[in-house]
Amino acid sequence: MKANATRNALSYYLNTILTALLGIIVNPILLNGLGATNFGVWKATSRFLDFASVADGRATQALKWTIAFKADSDDETGKRRDVGAAILVWLLVLPVIVAASIAVVLLLPSLIADLPPEDIEVARTIGAILAANIVLMGLLSIPDAVLVGSNVGYRSMNVTTLFLVLSNVAMISVAWSGAPVQWLAVVVVVSGVLNGAVTFVVARRDIPWLGVERPRRTEVRSMGKFSGGILLWELAQKLLVSSEMILLSVAIGSFAVAQYTFTSYVVQFYLVLSLVTTSAVAPQLGAHIGAGDIGSAAGIARIARSLSLTLAVFFGGMTLLLNSSFIALWAGREMYLGNGVNALLVLSAIQVALIRNESQMQDAGLRVWRKLAVAGTATVAALVGAVFAYSLWESVETSLCVMIAIRIFANVILPHQVNRLVRGARYPVVRCLTSAVFLLVCYEVGSRVHLGSWLTLFLFGALAACVVGGAAVLIALPNDLQRALVSRVRRALTRGHRGGM
């Protein structure tokens, strides 16, 4: 089980790193090929259609956690009935998926401020194509859910990584060829269908019991209720992750979304990395909770929290130190929203990552509704408060401060809910406070750093990575996890030395 968790983590990290590297290459190409306005329209439309995707009922997510919770069960027939229940729930909500997608497509001109009249049909065409992708993905993602729930998610992630590379190559071709921006959406749909088909082949090979059987009514009701909770949580989570983009899109316009895309690029990468880190161990956590092994579950929860905080310190510190110079060299200084907004985006990203980390651990225990009430309320209130603040003061910084302040109560309550689910788990409050002080120091230093070439950025970045990385380990990881990390690094170096000989 531990070996699979490691494989899951490595495959997720590879996918995340490749996504970031491809984004560094592809985003400037798309920006130059499409222009800032069309690039902003593409990014905003894609993000808004993400919200319509939650209408698929999230039956596949419910299936994933159900399979993980039953990992130690030998009832293969019951698992096939769970697959059948997930498909039936998806079919029942299919009309809602279509209606939600149509509504978002029609509302796009109102959701993107100052959208030029000639771009309205462009945005709606992109939205319609992406909506078709949403309808299909509810069904095509079932094999992935089974693989992830069976703690072999690395197999489906490897397939996803392959199509990630191929789809980005196709997007570059679209930009270079001068084809309409709508073809980017076509690339997304074709890639998604092929990804789902290949994942199904992999799942059929690796999961002997995979199949579909008619579910019982009680199983459909249970799956539907759990799916409903996950659906609402997915909506809240998408609002949580997209709150800054929504604020800028509604209040300012597509150019601000383009600026946000570049300024927030590193912190968005951190958010994904933090999410997949917890995802790698979540099936193992769910299996221990399902088996009643609370002691082992508490140990995994401790590791997940420590790793999440370590990533927060490292990526937060590096972004505060280097983002201004990086964006200026990469996309141009006009694409940087400023040191104040950058610092608030870092703080907001860390807050979101910690909220999602606690929420994922509750998902592993099939607990959805309590965390939804807390995180969902905080997210909606924060977004409404931020938009209202902007209408009063027309200040992005003030709006972001309001958003972060309102969400704090979720950061306080969610850990208590996890601790009640996993008795013996403790939240690292002191380490969080120490991390905040360190990040403040990074902000002060970063506001004085201005690097004018890629060479100086690389050299200073390498030095900063050593310092910030070491500080992150010392500040965020408990002593026993520090020793385990050092021991693992030494073993890896020893194997590498022997291999070299």
ABEGO torsion letter per residue (X at the ends): XAAAAAAAAAAAAAAAAAAAAAAAAAAAAAAAAAEAAAAAAAAAAAAAAAAAAAAAGGAAAAAAAAAAAAAABABAAAAAAAAAAAAAAAAAAAAAAAAAAAAAAAAAAAABBGBBAAAAAAAAAAAAAAAAAAAAAAAAAAAAAAAAAAGAAAAAAAAAAAAAAAAAAAAAAAAAAGBBAAAAAAAAAAAAAAAAAAAAAAAAAABAABEBBBBBAAAAAAAAAAAAAAAAAAAAAAAAAAAAAAAAAAAAEAAAAAAAAAAAAAAAAAAAAAAAAAAAAAAAAAAAAAAGBAAAAAAAAAAAAAAAAAAAAAAAAAAAAAAAAAAAAAAEAAABAEAAAAAAAAAAAAAAAAAAAAAAAAAAAGBAAAAAAAAAAAAAAAAAAAAAAAAAAGBAAAAAAAAAAAAAAAAAAAAAAAAAABBGBBBBAAAAAAAAAAAAAAAAAAAABBBABAAAAAAAAAAAAAAAAAAAAAAABBAAAAAAAAAAAAAAAAAAAAAAX
